[in-house]
């Protein structure tokens, strides 16, 4: 790679950091207003008690837990996908990894808020933290909610490290390129990076360790989220398939969110030269695989319940299949399988537009899936006398919308502060050469690039 | 000898009068939700009388079934609480520590009998109802889960009384509010560890069944099925 290409990469990817349009301020203002409205809704709910929400006896979990599972699921976009792509040394991954890792960190932060938002007494959420105290309070380690606390905090720490490690050389680049206060900020963030061979080796080693470590953590997190449901004797919750079903759904919705985010970034930041159709096609193939896997799990879950023919389970089964939740259920099947499958399976349709359409419906479908897991079971438990129905209230809808706005806002602000495509990884990968490159060529190119003075 | 409190419910005797429901609400300072909130599923009833109808008109049979906390020995509500708010006492009761409850409502979801209730608001009583508040029962704050205690305040008071009079507890001496108020004596309460107690004898009746027994929750409430 010549100097000119490297300078062009620097200029292209640092442009969003240097130039700020009026549209950016308008977007941040708009999203910020929605987020503030959501915060207001939460304080309103805390002030008035959960009576203002739609939850009721006996449907004690609804929108908030749906959002919790959904956002934790979205978080599997990143770390898991980028870790696996790194581990198998997929060379096309380079422009994609950071976009994905950022989704993970932010959606985890948002997802982790929901168990607190949904609490009856959120100001006592710290009871879950095992700190010695004179009142002898200690979390109950038999409770899946306590597992959640540890799993999510581990995953958040891990995914933050996984995001920050490969950002160090880019921070150093920005330190060298920027002036004024930005230079000071980035030089602090660069942690004294000089680009010596020793530093490169340490970075590589650390990233390798993190990539291997983060995969089991990610899988255990969503398994534990599924345990929140499958550990209680509630019809259609108490199922052994929930662990893998949730993990598959999480990766599925994660890839979909990643494709949508990449398409928006490509247009908004003019990254057409970096995010090629081949990236969307490759991710589209992964999405196709996950769509099939999701369809399989859904089929298996339903089929075993149907054959088991246990009365309490069948009540929930028919309620979702033909009853009052049927419109939502079949919309979910359409969004997650019937529509994306042909789009992603037929090569001609697997374009950027096609992938974005499929991904958008999948995001909607996966939200519905989480809702259909949480609510119908609680509404139709064993004793028919207590059967009930749920209707969301404005405060729940507002907080839900606010978290989507919050996700976009955090992403927008992040792409203003850090190049959303890893600059050094692009250069290592020999950006501009004809794709695809073999793994050995890639390795050689990287080694060459790194030892250059 | 430790006690093991249990109850029997004779479905043949229950007339569905709901005296137990009223007595329970008064005894245990249960929050009054008001008609509007009650319609939205915010009312609390530690004991409720479930009605089930069988057959087509005019051949209709109605079944009443009072349902309160079954005080399970293997209670699904207990392991799921992340803060030990719901736990098992030495006498086999499923106790709820309101101060520890942070309101995850996980216990209420895990309970197959739906007998755990969430406080959607702070308790308020219009005059003169505020004058009846029972000083022996703590009032629950917004955001905590509560449930039937088998009137643990009465159990403790009964034990104290027997101890001060230096004697053993007599069978039937302790009565939860629902049992005391039942006009047909459909509800019987007592010590399951005492083989001579009325509740022990009734529990062994051939009519005795447990609610949702196949879930393996090992309830301490026995339902005596209708014979007619």
Interface residues (C-beta under 8 A of the other chain):
Chain A: X48 X49 X50 X51 X55 X56 X57 X58 X59 X60 X61 X115 X118 X119 X120 X121 X122 X124 X125 X127 X128 X137 X138 X139 X140 X142 X143 X144 X145 X146 X149 X228 X231 X232 X233 X234 X378 X381 X382 X383 X384 X385 X386 X388
Chain B: X37 X40 X41 X42 X43 X48 X50 X51 X52 X65 X67 X76 X79 X80 X81 X82 X83 X84 X100 X101 X102 X103 X104 X105 X106 X108 X109 X110 X112 X113 X114 X117 X118 X119 X120 X121 X122 X141 X142 X143 X144 X145 X212 X215 X217
